[in-house]
Amino acid sequence: MSEALAAGSRIKVRDDWPEARGPCHIRTPHYLRGRNGVVLRRLGSFPNPEDLAFALPAAVLPLYHVAFRRADIWPDVTTDDELLVEIYQHWLEPA
């Protein structure tokens, strides 16, 4: 996904695991991988912390606030509360 995401875009967090690709530094919470959410806003663009963790040259990537319904993540939750998370664009795909 290379174009900027608009507020309200429905997304899915990439389902990617370090165990599947070798040593890496993943900055996306494991409990959100494969989950659907909604983009609230773009926060700006910043160097990729996954590369910075290994002192590698880091691409500058868009960072977003993404909202997730708590009940979609944890089935025993009975409220409509949301979880707000900052996620880099390369972890997001269309839902």
N, C-alpha and C positions, 0 to 999 in steps of 0.2 A: 504494500500500500504506500504509494509515494506522494499522492496529493494530500493536501491538508484536510483534516476532518472537521466538519462543521458541528457546532453545538446541536445536540439532538440525534447525532448519528448513532445507530445501533451497531455495536461491535461485539466481537468475541476475542477473548485473550488467547493468544497462541498456546497450544498445549505442547510445551517443550520442556525437556528435563535434562539436567546435566548428566545423568546416568546414561542417557541415550546418545550423547555426543562427546563425552570426554570432559576434561577439566575446563571449567568456564565459571564466570561470575554472573549469575542471573539476578537481576534486580526486580523481578516481578514475583509477588507472593505466590507460593505454590498453590494455595487454596483458591486462587483466581484463575489458574490455567484451565482453559477449556470453558470458562464461564462467560455468559453474556452480560453486557452492561451498556450504558449510554454515555456518550461524551458530553460533558458539561461545558468545558472551555479549554482552549489552548493556553498554556502557561508561558510559552516561549520556546526557544530552541537552546539546547545545552549539549556539551560534549557527552558522548555515550559512556556512562560509568562502568559498563561491562568491559570496555577496552581500557579505561583509565586504571582499573583494578590490577591490570597486568603491565602497566606502564607502556601501553601501546598507543600509537596515534589514534585519536578518537574522532569519529565523525560527529558533526553537530546534528542532533536529531530533535524533532518536535516532541514536547512533553505535554500531556493532557491530564486534566482532572476527569476521571471516569467514575460514574456512580453505578453501584451494584445493589440490587435488592438483597438484604441479608437472608431472607427466606430462600432465595435461589442458591445461596452458598451453603447455608446450614439449615437443613430441613426441619429441625426442631424449633426454629425461631417462629414465633407466632405474631410478630409485629410487621408493619410495613416499613420499618426503618431501612435506611440506605447506608452503605459503606462508601466513602469517598476515597479514591486512591489515585496517586500520581503514577502514570504509566507512559513509557516512551512509545512512539508510534510504531516502531518495528515489532512490537509485541501485539499489535492490534490488527484484526482482519474483519471484513464485513460479517455481520451476524446473519 
